[in-house]
């Protein structure tokens, strides 16, 4: 049996006070004599929570892989950028990429990780794409035997299963009862476009950006005697809900953190295992209960 695992995570927004932050990140500065000194980030309470959860995710994904080869995907917005200053902890390329590198370092330290892809995210969050490129160079230097690249939109085949991977894609849906509808329509259109171009549709489509996890949706088409099925997943983030996020989501109170694992056995997609945690962000209050 040939088995491997792809682990996909997204939207760490390193550098923001609600973004993921490894407390062991070294941020270089100068002392009063101009000498270089190592400094470490001060984590917010939310960052302490998410970093503890990130460590658990690493262990859970490693247990799921059970020693089989792992490919790591980070699907965009690894840093937060400097355009939106609200909530920034660190606003320089150097500081944010240092945090981003140290956020991913535990994943690539797993002994059975053989490859990694860092997907370009939103330009305003990644210093026009330089964040992923810089972090890729750091990871390559630290893990020279691992196949690590930066890509903008990839058709990646892992263990015989094709993954169409890009940061931007359909929205989750504007209402609870329409959740997943935009993704299903997106998949149907993609399948038809590929078949009309005489190409085989990808088995899996991975998108992110909206910081909302959508359990996998599927679209299928019968074409010239064969059924083509594509699975689509919108990945959760590892970032809190910013003021802009509250506005963009019309004040959603639910946040999902985590990653998604894809099990591939003998060239077939065998299982999709979300490793996620749901948070209710509302302040719970009671007044006048006597």
C-alpha positions, 0 to 999 in steps of 0.5 A: 500500500502506498500512502501519503498525506497532504496537510493544508493550512492558510491565513496565519497573518503573522505580524498582526496581534491576532495572527499566529505567533511562535514565542520562540521567534527571534527578532533582531534589534540593536542595544544602546551601543548599536550592537545586535541583540535578540528579542522575542515577541510578546504574545497576546492572550489570543496568540497564546491560545492559538499557538498552543492549538497550533502545536496540538495541530502539528502533533495531530497531523503527524499522528494522522500521517503515522510516519507516511510522507507529508506534503505541507501547503500554506495557502496564502496570507502568511503575513499581514502586511503593513497597509492595514495598520489596525492591530499590527504588532510588527509592520516591517517585512523582516519582522513579519517574515521572521514570525512567519518562518518560525510559525511554519518551522515546527511543521517542516521539522516533522521527520516525514515532511518531504515537500512544501508549497507556500501559495502567494496570498493577497498582495496587501498582506504579503508585501506584493508577494515577497513574504512567501518568497523570503520565508521559502528561502529561510525554509530551504536553508533550514531544510535543504532536503525538503522540496519547498517552493513558492507558487501563485496557482498550482496544479499539484499532483501528490501521490497520484491525486491532483490538487488545484491550489490558489488563495482566492476563490468563492465566498462561503455563502452569505446565509447559513442555508446557502453555505457552500452554494458558491463553492459548488457552483465554482466547482461545476464551472471549473469541471466544465471548463476543464472538460471543454478544454479536453483536460481532466478536472482536478480531484481536489480544489483548495481555496482560502482567504475568507477565514471560514472553513467550509466542509468539503463540497463535491461536484460531478459531471458525466462526460463521454462515458466517465464520471468526473468528480471534484472536491472543494475545500475552503480552508480555515485560518489561524487568525482571530477576527479583526475589526475589518473581518467583523465588518466584512462578515457582517458581524459573524460570531463564529470563528473556526481555526485549524487545518485539513488533512488529505489521505491518499492511498494507492493514487486515490483520495481516501479520506479528508480529515479536518482538524478544526476548533470552533470558537464563539466570540460573543461576550456572554453577559447576564444582567438583572438575574437577581 
